[in-house]
Amino acid sequence: MDKKKLRTLNLCLYGGAIVISLIALYTFIFVFDNGIGWKVFLIIVGVCWLLSAISGFIKNLENKDK
């Protein structure tokens, strides 16, 4: 696969992951109602997903010349 196409694919996938992570985080905060321990755990997981997706997106933005 061409590097430009691979970079575009990665940007699209990470962009989608950011949106899905935000939806999951919203669900964990406002919809999920099964106990405070599970809620805190899932919020931490959602924040980690979001940070991972954002860092991957930024990493692929920086690899423009490579």
All heavy atoms as a GROMACS GRO file, in nm:
protein
  524
    1MET      N    1   0.085  -0.117   0.000
    1MET     CA    2   0.000   0.000   0.000
    1MET      C    3   0.090   0.124   0.000
    1MET      O    4   0.191   0.128   0.068
    1MET     CB    5  -0.092  -0.003   0.121
    1MET     CG    6  -0.194   0.108   0.123
    1MET     SD    7  -0.306   0.101   0.263
    1MET     CE    8  -0.436   0.003   0.193
    2ASP      N    9   0.051   0.222  -0.075
    2ASP     CA   10   0.123   0.348  -0.084
    2ASP      C   11   0.124   0.417   0.053
    2ASP      O   12   0.026   0.410   0.128
    2ASP     CB   13   0.055   0.434  -0.189
    2ASP     CG   14   0.129   0.563  -0.217
    2ASP    OD1   15   0.246   0.574  -0.178
    2ASP    OD2   16   0.068   0.652  -0.279
    3LYS      N   17   0.234   0.486   0.084
    3LYS     CA   18   0.245   0.551   0.215
    3LYS      C   19   0.140   0.660   0.233
    3LYS      O   20   0.089   0.679   0.343
    3LYS     CB   21   0.384   0.609   0.234
    3LYS     CG   22   0.489   0.504   0.260
    3LYS     CD   23   0.619   0.567   0.300
    3LYS     CE   24   0.719   0.458   0.332
    3LYS     NZ   25   0.840   0.511   0.393
    4LYS      N   26   0.107   0.730   0.125
    4LYS     CA   27   0.005   0.835   0.136
    4LYS      C   28  -0.132   0.776   0.164
    4LYS      O   29  -0.207   0.827   0.247
    4LYS     CB   30   0.002   0.917   0.007
    4LYS     CG   31  -0.090   1.034   0.012
    4LYS     CD   32  -0.084   1.116  -0.114
    4LYS     CE   33  -0.180   1.233  -0.105
    4LYS     NZ   34  -0.179   1.313  -0.226
    5LYS      N   35  -0.165   0.665   0.098
    5LYS     CA   36  -0.294   0.599   0.122
    5LYS      C   37  -0.299   0.540   0.262
    5LYS      O   38  -0.402   0.547   0.329
    5LYS     CB   39  -0.317   0.489   0.019
    5LYS     CG   40  -0.349   0.539  -0.118
    5LYS     CD   41  -0.377   0.424  -0.212
    5LYS     CE   42  -0.405   0.473  -0.352
    5LYS     NZ   43  -0.428   0.363  -0.445
    6LEU      N   44  -0.187   0.484   0.308
    6LEU     CA   45  -0.182   0.428   0.442
    6LEU      C   46  -0.199   0.537   0.547
    6LEU      O   47  -0.272   0.520   0.645
    6LEU     CB   48  -0.050   0.354   0.464
    6LEU     CG   49  -0.033   0.284   0.597
    6LEU    CD1   50  -0.138   0.174   0.613
    6LEU    CD2   51   0.106   0.226   0.608
    7ARG      N   52  -0.136   0.653   0.525
    7ARG     CA   53  -0.150   0.765   0.619
    7ARG      C   54  -0.294   0.814   0.622
    7ARG      O   55  -0.351   0.841   0.728
    7ARG     CB   56  -0.058   0.879   0.577
    7ARG     CG   57  -0.064   0.997   0.668
    7ARG     CD   58   0.038   1.102   0.626
    7ARG     NE   59   0.022   1.220   0.707
    7ARG     CZ   60  -0.050   1.326   0.670
    7ARG    NH1   61  -0.109   1.328   0.554
    7ARG    NH2   62  -0.062   1.429   0.750
    8THR      N   63  -0.357   0.824   0.505
    8THR     CA   64  -0.496   0.868   0.497
    8THR      C   65  -0.588   0.768   0.568
    8THR      O   66  -0.679   0.808   0.641
    8THR     CB   67  -0.540   0.884   0.350
    8THR    OG1   68  -0.450   0.974   0.286
    8THR    CG2   69  -0.680   0.937   0.341
    9LEU      N   70  -0.563   0.640   0.548
    9LEU     CA   71  -0.642   0.537   0.615
    9LEU      C   72  -0.626   0.546   0.766
    9LEU      O   73  -0.725   0.540   0.840
    9LEU     CB   74  -0.601   0.398   0.566
    9LEU     CG   75  -0.669   0.280   0.634
    9LEU    CD1   76  -0.819   0.279   0.603
    9LEU    CD2   77  -0.604   0.150   0.593
   10ASN      N   78  -0.503   0.563   0.812
   10ASN     CA   79  -0.480   0.575   0.956
   10ASN      C   80  -0.548   0.698   1.015
   10ASN      O   81  -0.604   0.693   1.124
   10ASN     CB   82  -0.330   0.579   0.986
   10ASN     CG   83  -0.266   0.443   0.978
   10ASN    OD1   84  -0.334   0.342   0.990
   10ASN    ND2   85  -0.136   0.441   0.957
   11LEU      N   86  -0.544   0.810   0.943
   11LEU     CA   87  -0.611   0.931   0.991
   11LEU      C   88  -0.762   0.910   1.000
   11LEU      O   89  -0.825   0.953   1.097
   11LEU     CB   90  -0.579   1.050   0.901
   11LEU     CG   91  -0.438   1.108   0.914
   11LEU    CD1   92  -0.416   1.215   0.810
   11LEU    CD2   93  -0.415   1.162   1.053
   12CYS      N   94  -0.819   0.842   0.901
   12CYS     CA   95  -0.963   0.815   0.904
   12CYS      C   96  -0.999   0.722   1.020
   12CYS      O   97  -1.098   0.743   1.091
   12CYS     CB   98  -1.009   0.754   0.772
   12CYS     SG   99  -1.006   0.869   0.636
   13LEU      N  100  -0.919   0.617   1.039
   13LEU     CA  101  -0.947   0.522   1.147
   13LEU      C  102  -0.932   0.587   1.285
   13LEU      O  103  -1.015   0.566   1.374
   13LEU     CB  104  -0.856   0.401   1.135
   13LEU     CG  105  -0.884   0.308   1.018
   13LEU    CD1  106  -0.779   0.198   1.010
   13LEU    CD2  107  -1.022   0.248   1.028
   14TYR      N  108  -0.827   0.666   1.303
   14TYR     CA  109  -0.810   0.734   1.432
   14TYR      C  110  -0.917   0.840   1.454
   14TYR      O  111  -0.963   0.861   1.565
   14TYR     CB  112  -0.670   0.796   1.444
   14TYR     CG  113  -0.564   0.695   1.482
   14TYR    CD1  114  -0.456   0.670   1.400
   14TYR    CD2  115  -0.571   0.626   1.602
   14TYR    CE1  116  -0.358   0.579   1.434
   14TYR    CE2  117  -0.475   0.534   1.638
   14TYR     CZ  118  -0.369   0.512   1.555
   14TYR     OH  119  -0.273   0.420   1.589
   15GLY      N  120  -0.958   0.908   1.347
   15GLY     CA  121  -1.068   1.004   1.359
   15GLY      C  122  -1.197   0.936   1.400
   15GLY      O  123  -1.271   0.986   1.485
   16GLY      N  124  -1.225   0.821   1.341
   16GLY     CA  125  -1.342   0.743   1.381
   16GLY      C  126  -1.332   0.694   1.523
   16GLY      O  127  -1.430   0.691   1.598
   17ALA      N  128  -1.211   0.656   1.563
   17ALA     CA  129  -1.190   0.609   1.701
   17ALA      C  130  -1.214   0.721   1.801
   17ALA      O  131  -1.263   0.696   1.911
   17ALA     CB  132  -1.049   0.553   1.716
   18ILE      N  133  -1.179   0.843   1.764
   18ILE     CA  134  -1.205   0.958   1.853
   18ILE      C  135  -1.355   0.975   1.873
   18ILE      O  136  -1.402   0.992   1.986
   18ILE     CB  137  -1.140   1.085   1.798
   18ILE    CG1  138  -0.989   1.076   1.806
   18ILE    CG2  139  -1.190   1.209   1.872
   18ILE    CD1  140  -0.915   1.188   1.736
   19VAL      N  141  -1.431   0.968   1.764
   19VAL     CA  142  -1.576   0.984   1.774
   19VAL      C  143  -1.637   0.870   1.857
   19VAL      O  144  -1.721   0.894   1.946
   19VAL     CB  145  -1.639   0.989   1.632
   19VAL    CG1  146  -1.790   0.986   1.640
   19VAL    CG2  147  -1.590   1.112   1.558
   20ILE      N  148  -1.597   0.748   1.830
   20ILE     CA  149  -1.650   0.633   1.905
   20ILE      C  150  -1.612   0.642   2.052
   20ILE      O  151  -1.694   0.611   2.140
   20ILE     CB  152  -1.601   0.501   1.842
   20ILE    CG1  153  -1.668   0.484   1.705
   20ILE    CG2  154  -1.631   0.382   1.931
   20ILE    CD1  155  -1.613   0.369   1.624
   21SER      N  156  -1.491   0.688   2.081
   21SER     CA  157  -1.449   0.702   2.221
   21SER      C  158  -1.532   0.808   2.293
   21SER      O  159  -1.566   0.791   2.411
   21SER     CB  160  -1.301   0.740   2.228
   21SER     OG  161  -1.221   0.639   2.175
   22LEU      N  162  -1.563   0.916   2.224
   22LEU     CA  163  -1.648   1.020   2.286
   22LEU      C  164  -1.788   0.967   2.314
   22LEU      O  165  -1.846   0.995   2.420
   22LEU     CB  166  -1.654   1.144   2.197
   22LEU     CG  167  -1.527   1.228   2.191
   22LEU    CD1  168  -1.541   1.336   2.085
   22LEU    CD2  169  -1.498   1.287   2.327
   23ILE      N  170  -1.843   0.888   2.220
   23ILE     CA  171  -1.975   0.829   2.241
   23ILE      C  172  -1.971   0.731   2.359
   23ILE      O  173  -2.061   0.731   2.444
   23ILE     CB  174  -2.024   0.761   2.113
   23ILE    CG1  175  -2.053   0.866   2.006
   23ILE    CG2  176  -2.149   0.677   2.139
   23ILE    CD1  177  -2.077   0.808   1.868
   24ALA      N  178  -1.867   0.649   2.365
   24ALA     CA  179  -1.854   0.554   2.475
   24ALA      C  180  -1.839   0.627   2.609
   24ALA      O  181  -1.899   0.588   2.709
   24ALA     CB  182  -1.734   0.462   2.451
   25LEU      N  183  -1.759   0.731   2.610
   25LEU     CA  184  -1.740   0.807   2.733
   25LEU      C  185  -1.870   0.871   2.778
   25LEU      O  186  -1.902   0.870   2.898
   25LEU     CB  187  -1.631   0.914   2.712
   25LEU     CG  188  -1.572   0.978   2.834
   25LEU    CD1  189  -1.512   0.873   2.927
   25LEU    CD2  190  -1.464   1.077   2.794
   26TYR      N  191  -1.947   0.927   2.685
   26TYR     CA  192  -2.078   0.984   2.718
   26TYR      C  193  -2.169   0.875   2.778
   26TYR      O  194  -2.236   0.898   2.879
   26TYR     CB  195  -2.143   1.043   2.593
   26TYR     CG  196  -2.285   1.086   2.615
   26TYR    CD1  197  -2.313   1.208   2.674
   26TYR    CD2  198  -2.392   1.004   2.579
   26TYR    CE1  199  -2.444   1.248   2.696
   26TYR    CE2  200  -2.522   1.043   2.601
   26TYR     CZ  201  -2.548   1.165   2.659
   26TYR     OH  202  -2.678   1.203   2.682
   27THR      N  203  -2.167   0.758   2.716
   27THR     CA  204  -2.249   0.647   2.767
   27THR      C  205  -2.206   0.607   2.907
   27THR      O  206  -2.289   0.584   2.994
   27THR     CB  207  -2.238   0.526   2.672
   27THR    OG1  208  -2.279   0.567   2.541
   27THR    CG2  209  -2.326   0.412   2.718
   28PHE      N  210  -2.075   0.597   2.928
   28PHE     CA  211  -2.026   0.556   3.060
   28PHE      C  212  -2.060   0.659   3.167
   28PHE      O  213  -2.087   0.624   3.282
   28PHE     CB  214  -1.874   0.534   3.056
   28PHE     CG  215  -1.830   0.422   2.967
   28PHE    CD1  216  -1.702   0.420   2.915
   28PHE    CD2  217  -1.914   0.317   2.934
   28PHE    CE1  218  -1.659   0.318   2.833
   28PHE    CE2  219  -1.873   0.214   2.852
   28PHE     CZ  220  -1.745   0.215   2.802
   29ILE      N  221  -2.060   0.786   3.132
   29ILE     CA  222  -2.086   0.890   3.232
   29ILE      C  223  -2.235   0.907   3.260
   29ILE      O  224  -2.276   0.911   3.376
   29ILE     CB  225  -2.024   1.025   3.186
   29ILE    CG1  226  -1.873   1.015   3.186
   29ILE    CG2  227  -2.069   1.138   3.276
   29ILE    CD1  228  -1.803   1.135   3.127
   30PHE      N  229  -2.316   0.916   3.154
   30PHE     CA  230  -2.455   0.955   3.174
   30PHE      C  231  -2.557   0.842   3.165
   30PHE      O  232  -2.666   0.854   3.219
   30PHE     CB  233  -2.493   1.064   3.073
   30PHE     CG  234  -2.413   1.190   3.090
   30PHE    CD1  235  -2.321   1.229   2.995
   30PHE    CD2  236  -2.430   1.268   3.202
   30PHE    CE1  237  -2.248   1.344   3.010
   30PHE    CE2  238  -2.357   1.385   3.219
   30PHE     CZ  239  -2.266   1.422   3.123
   31VAL      N  240  -2.527   0.733   3.098
   31VAL     CA  241  -2.626   0.630   3.075
   31VAL      C  242  -2.605   0.510   3.166
   31VAL      O  243  -2.698   0.456   3.224
   31VAL     CB  244  -2.627   0.586   2.926
   31VAL    CG1  245  -2.724   0.472   2.904
   31VAL    CG2  246  -2.659   0.703   2.837
   32PHE      N  247  -2.480   0.466   3.179
   32PHE     CA  248  -2.449   0.346   3.256
   32PHE      C  249  -2.479   0.371   3.404
   32PHE      O  250  -2.427   0.465   3.464
   32PHE     CB  251  -2.302   0.309   3.236
   32PHE     CG  252  -2.266   0.176   3.291
   32PHE    CD1  253  -2.301   0.061   3.224
   32PHE    CD2  254  -2.196   0.164   3.409
   32PHE    CE1  255  -2.267  -0.064   3.273
   32PHE    CE2  256  -2.162   0.042   3.459
   32PHE     CZ  257  -2.197  -0.073   3.391
   33ASP      N  258  -2.561   0.286   3.461
   33ASP     CA  259  -2.602   0.305   3.601
   33ASP      C  260  -2.602   0.172   3.673
   33ASP      O  261  -2.708   0.118   3.704
   33ASP     CB  262  -2.741   0.370   3.605
   33ASP     CG  263  -2.774   0.424   3.742
   33ASP    OD1  264  -2.680   0.457   3.815
   33ASP    OD2  265  -2.893   0.431   3.774
   34ASN      N  266  -2.482   0.118   3.698
   34ASN     CA  267  -2.474  -0.013   3.760
   34ASN      C  268  -2.382  -0.015   3.881
   34ASN      O  269  -2.337  -0.118   3.923
   34ASN     CB  270  -2.424  -0.114   3.655
   34ASN     CG  271  -2.454  -0.256   3.695
   34ASN    OD1  272  -2.530  -0.279   3.787
   34ASN    ND2  273  -2.393  -0.350   3.627
   35GLY      N  274  -2.353   0.097   3.937
   35GLY     CA  275  -2.267   0.103   4.054
   35GLY      C  276  -2.152   0.199   4.031
   35GLY      O  277  -2.102   0.212   3.920
   36ILE      N  278  -2.111   0.264   4.136
   36ILE     CA  279  -2.009   0.369   4.124
   36ILE      C  280  -1.873   0.310   4.090
   36ILE      O  281  -1.796   0.371   4.016
   36ILE     CB  282  -2.004   0.455   4.253
   36ILE    CG1  283  -1.920   0.581   4.231
   36ILE    CG2  284  -1.950   0.376   4.368
   36ILE    CD1  285  -1.985   0.681   4.144
   37GLY      N  286  -1.841   0.192   4.139
   37GLY     CA  287  -1.711   0.130   4.108
   37GLY      C  288  -1.695   0.100   3.960
   37GLY      O  289  -1.592   0.132   3.900
   38TRP      N  290  -1.799   0.039   3.901
   38TRP     CA  291  -1.795   0.010   3.758
   38TRP      C  292  -1.794   0.137   3.676
   38TRP      O  293  -1.729   0.146   3.573
   38TRP     CB  294  -1.913  -0.077   3.717
   38TRP     CG  295  -1.889  -0.221   3.743
   38TRP    CD1  296  -1.945  -0.296   3.842
   38TRP    CD2  297  -1.802  -0.308   3.671
   38TRP    NE1  298  -1.898  -0.424   3.835
   38TRP    CE2  299  -1.810  -0.434   3.731
   38TRP    CE3  300  -1.719  -0.290   3.562
   38TRP    CZ2  301  -1.737  -0.542   3.684
   38TRP    CZ3  302  -1.646  -0.398   3.516
   38TRP    CH2  303  -1.656  -0.522   3.577
   39LYS      N  304  -1.868   0.236   3.721
   39LYS     CA  305  -1.877   0.362   3.648
   39LYS      C  306  -1.740   0.430   3.644
   39LYS      O  307  -1.696   0.476   3.538
   39LYS     CB  308  -1.981   0.452   3.713
   39LYS     CG  309  -2.022   0.568   3.629
   39LYS     CD  310  -2.142   0.638   3.691
   39LYS     CE  311  -2.206   0.731   3.592
   39LYS     NZ  312  -2.327   0.791   3.642
   40VAL      N  313  -1.672   0.435   3.757
   40VAL     CA  314  -1.540   0.497   3.762
   40VAL      C  315  -1.441   0.420   3.675
   40VAL      O  316  -1.363   0.478   3.598
   40VAL     CB  317  -1.489   0.506   3.908
   40VAL    CG1  318  -1.342   0.544   3.913
   40VAL    CG2  319  -1.573   0.603   3.987
   41PHE      N  320  -1.445   0.287   3.682
   41PHE     CA  321  -1.357   0.204   3.601
   41PHE      C  322  -1.380   0.228   3.452
   41PHE      O  323  -1.284   0.246   3.375
   41PHE     CB  324  -1.378   0.056   3.636
   41PHE     CG  325  -1.304  -0.038   3.545
   41PHE    CD1  326  -1.168  -0.053   3.556
   41PHE    CD2  327  -1.372  -0.110   3.449
   41PHE    CE1  328  -1.099  -0.139   3.472
   41PHE    CE2  329  -1.306  -0.196   3.365
   41PHE     CZ  330  -1.168  -0.211   3.376
   42LEU      N  331  -1.505   0.230   3.409
   42LEU     CA  332  -1.535   0.248   3.268
   42LEU      C  333  -1.503   0.390   3.220
   42LEU      O  334  -1.464   0.409   3.105
   42LEU     CB  335  -1.681   0.213   3.240
   42LEU     CG  336  -1.714   0.065   3.251
   42LEU    CD1  337  -1.864   0.043   3.235
   42LEU    CD2  338  -1.637  -0.015   3.149
   43ILE      N  339  -1.517   0.489   3.307
   43ILE     CA  340  -1.479   0.625   3.270
   43ILE      C  341  -1.328   0.633   3.248
   43ILE      O  342  -1.281   0.696   3.153
   43ILE     CB  343  -1.527   0.726   3.376
   43ILE    CG1  344  -1.679   0.739   3.370
   43ILE    CG2  345  -1.460   0.861   3.357
   43ILE    CD1  346  -1.739   0.818   3.483
   44ILE      N  347  -1.251   0.568   3.334
   44ILE     CA  348  -1.106   0.564   3.317
   44ILE      C  349  -1.069   0.495   3.186
   44ILE      O  350  -0.983   0.543   3.111
   44ILE     CB  351  -1.039   0.497   3.438
   44ILE    CG1  352  -1.053   0.585   3.562
   44ILE    CG2  353  -0.891   0.467   3.411
   44ILE    CD1  354  -1.012   0.520   3.691
   45VAL      N  355  -1.135   0.384   3.156
   45VAL     CA  356  -1.110   0.314   3.030
   45VAL      C  357  -1.146   0.402   2.911
   45VAL      O  358  -1.071   0.410   2.813
   45VAL     CB  359  -1.188   0.180   3.026
   45VAL    CG1  360  -1.187   0.119   2.888
   45VAL    CG2  361  -1.132   0.083   3.128
   46GLY      N  362  -1.258   0.472   2.918
   46GLY     CA  363  -1.300   0.561   2.810
   46GLY      C  364  -1.203   0.675   2.787
   46GLY      O  365  -1.173   0.711   2.673
   47VAL      N  366  -1.152   0.732   2.895
   47VAL     CA  367  -1.054   0.840   2.882
   47VAL      C  368  -0.925   0.788   2.820
   47VAL      O  369  -0.864   0.853   2.734
   47VAL     CB  370  -1.028   0.907   3.019
   47VAL    CG1  371  -0.908   0.999   3.015
   47VAL    CG2  372  -1.151   0.983   3.065
   48CYS      N  373  -0.884   0.668   2.858
   48CYS     CA  374  -0.763   0.608   2.800
   48CYS      C  375  -0.783   0.580   2.651
   48CYS      O  376  -0.691   0.604   2.571
   48CYS     CB  377  -0.726   0.480   2.873
   48CYS     SG  378  -0.666   0.509   3.040
   49TRP      N  379  -0.901   0.531   2.612
   49TRP     CA  380  -0.930   0.511   2.469
   49TRP      C  381  -0.920   0.643   2.394
   49TRP      O  382  -0.863   0.650   2.286
   49TRP     CB  383  -1.070   0.456   2.449
   49TRP     CG  384  -1.088   0.312   2.479
   49TRP    CD1  385  -0.992   0.217   2.492
   49TRP    CD2  386  -1.212   0.246   2.500
   49TRP    NE1  387  -1.050   0.097   2.520
   49TRP    CE2  388  -1.184   0.112   2.526
   49TRP    CE3  389  -1.344   0.290   2.500
   49TRP    CZ2  390  -1.284   0.019   2.550
   49TRP    CZ3  391  -1.443   0.197   2.525
   49TRP    CH2  392  -1.414   0.064   2.550
   50LEU      N  393  -0.979   0.747   2.451
   50LEU     CA  394  -0.979   0.877   2.386
   50LEU      C  395  -0.837   0.932   2.371
   50LEU      O  396  -0.799   0.980   2.264
   50LEU     CB  397  -1.066   0.976   2.465
   50LEU     CG  398  -1.082   1.115   2.406
   50LEU    CD1  399  -1.150   1.107   2.270
   50LEU    CD2  400  -1.163   1.201   2.501
   51LEU      N  401  -0.758   0.922   2.476
   51LEU     CA  402  -0.619   0.971   2.469
   51LEU      C  403  -0.537   0.891   2.368
   51LEU      O  404  -0.454   0.947   2.296
   51LEU     CB  405  -0.555   0.966   2.607
   51LEU     CG  406  -0.609   1.064   2.710
   51LEU    CD1  407  -0.543   1.041   2.845
   51LEU    CD2  408  -0.591   1.206   2.664
   52SER      N  409  -0.560   0.761   2.362
   52SER     CA  410  -0.489   0.677   2.265
   52SER      C  411  -0.525   0.716   2.122
   52SER      O  412  -0.438   0.726   2.035
   52SER     CB  413  -0.523   0.530   2.290
   52SER     OG  414  -0.466   0.449   2.192
   53ALA      N  415  -0.652   0.739   2.096
   53ALA     CA  416  -0.695   0.777   1.962
   53ALA      C  417  -0.641   0.914   1.924
   53ALA      O  418  -0.596   0.935   1.811
   53ALA     CB  419  -0.848   0.776   1.953
   54ILE      N  420  -0.642   1.008   2.016
   54ILE     CA  421  -0.590   1.142   1.988
   54ILE      C  422  -0.440   1.137   1.962
   54ILE      O  423  -0.390   1.201   1.869
   54ILE     CB  424  -0.624   1.239   2.103
   54ILE    CG1  425  -0.774   1.266   2.105
   54ILE    CG2  426  -0.546   1.369   2.091
   54ILE    CD1  427  -0.821   1.345   2.226
   55SER      N  428  -0.366   1.060   2.042
   55SER     CA  429  -0.221   1.053   2.021
   55SER      C  430  -0.188   0.985   1.888
   55SER      O  431  -0.094   1.026   1.819
   55SER     CB  432  -0.153   0.979   2.137
   55SER     OG  433  -0.187   0.842   2.136
   56GLY      N  434  -0.263   0.883   1.849
   56GLY     CA  435  -0.240   0.820   1.719
   56GLY      C  436  -0.271   0.915   1.605
   56GLY      O  437  -0.200   0.917   1.504
   57PHE      N  438  -0.377   0.993   1.618
   57PHE     CA  439  -0.412   1.091   1.516
   57PHE      C  440  -0.303   1.196   1.501
   57PHE      O  441  -0.261   1.228   1.390
   57PHE     CB  442  -0.546   1.157   1.553
   57PHE     CG  443  -0.605   1.240   1.445
   57PHE    CD1  444  -0.679   1.181   1.344
   57PHE    CD2  445  -0.588   1.378   1.444
   57PHE    CE1  446  -0.735   1.258   1.243
   57PHE    CE2  447  -0.644   1.455   1.343
   57PHE     CZ  448  -0.718   1.395   1.242
   58ILE      N  449  -0.254   1.247   1.612
   58ILE     CA  450  -0.148   1.348   1.609
   58ILE      C  451  -0.019   1.289   1.553
   58ILE      O  452   0.052   1.354   1.475
   58ILE     CB  453  -0.127   1.408   1.750
   58ILE    CG1  454  -0.248   1.493   1.787
   58ILE    CG2  455   0.000   1.493   1.755
   58ILE    CD1  456  -0.247   1.541   1.931
   59LYS      N  457   0.012   1.166   1.590
   59LYS     CA  458   0.133   1.099   1.539
   59LYS      C  459   0.126   1.088   1.387
   59LYS      O  460   0.225   1.109   1.318
   59LYS     CB  461   0.146   0.962   1.602
   59LYS     CG  462   0.265   0.884   1.557
   59LYS     CD  463   0.269   0.748   1.624
   59LYS     CE  464   0.376   0.662   1.563
   59LYS     NZ  465   0.372   0.525   1.615
   60ASN      N  466   0.010   1.053   1.333
   60ASN     CA  467  -0.003   1.042   1.188
   60ASN      C  468  -0.003   1.177   1.120
   60ASN      O  469   0.035   1.188   1.004
   60ASN     CB  470  -0.130   0.964   1.151
   60ASN     CG  471  -0.105   0.817   1.158
   60ASN    OD1  472  -0.022   0.765   1.086
   60ASN    ND2  473  -0.178   0.749   1.244
   61LEU      N  474  -0.046   1.282   1.186
   61LEU     CA  475  -0.037   1.416   1.130
   61LEU      C  476   0.108   1.462   1.118
   61LEU      O  477   0.145   1.529   1.022
   61LEU     CB  478  -0.114   1.517   1.214
   61LEU     CG  479  -0.266   1.518   1.200
   61LEU    CD1  480  -0.325   1.618   1.296
   61LEU    CD2  481  -0.307   1.548   1.058
   62GLU      N  482   0.191   1.422   1.214
   62GLU     CA  483   0.331   1.462   1.215
   62GLU      C  484   0.413   1.384   1.112
   62GLU      O  485   0.517   1.431   1.069
   62GLU     CB  486   0.391   1.442   1.353
   62GLU     CG  487   0.334   1.536   1.457
   62GLU     CD  488   0.381   1.505   1.596
   62GLU    OE1  489   0.450   1.402   1.616
   62GLU    OE2  490   0.348   1.583   1.686
   63ASN      N  491   0.368   1.265   1.072
   63ASN     CA  492   0.443   1.183   0.978
   63ASN      C  493   0.411   1.218   0.832
   63ASN      O  494   0.414   1.133   0.746
   63ASN     CB  495   0.412   1.034   1.002
   63ASN     CG  496   0.472   0.984   1.130
   63ASN    OD1  497   0.567   1.040   1.178
   63ASN    ND2  498   0.416   0.877   1.184
   64LYS      N  499   0.386   1.343   0.804
   64LYS     CA  500   0.349   1.386   0.671
   64LYS      C  501   0.464   1.368   0.573
   64LYS      O  502   0.445   1.326   0.460
   64LYS     CB  503   0.304   1.532   0.673
   64LYS     CG  504   0.260   1.582   0.539
   64LYS     CD  505   0.193   1.718   0.541
   64LYS     CE  506   0.257   1.820   0.628
   64LYS     NZ  507   0.198   1.952   0.616
   65ASP      N  508   0.585   1.400   0.613
   65ASP     CA  509   0.700   1.397   0.523
   65ASP      C  510   0.766   1.260   0.515
   65ASP      O  511   0.843   1.236   0.424
   65ASP     CB  512   0.804   1.500   0.567
   65ASP     CG  513   0.748   1.643   0.562
   65ASP    OD1  514   0.662   1.668   0.474
   65ASP    OD2  515   0.790   1.725   0.644
   66LYS      N  516   0.740   1.173   0.608
   66LYS     CA  517   0.809   1.043   0.611
   66LYS      C  518   0.743   0.941   0.524
   66LYS      O  519   0.635   0.941   0.488
   66LYS     CB  520   0.817   0.993   0.754
   66LYS     CG  521   0.901   1.085   0.840
   66LYS     CD  522   0.907   1.035   0.980
   66LYS     CE  523   0.986   1.133   1.066
   66LYS     NZ  524   0.991   1.095   1.203
   0.00000   0.00000   0.00000
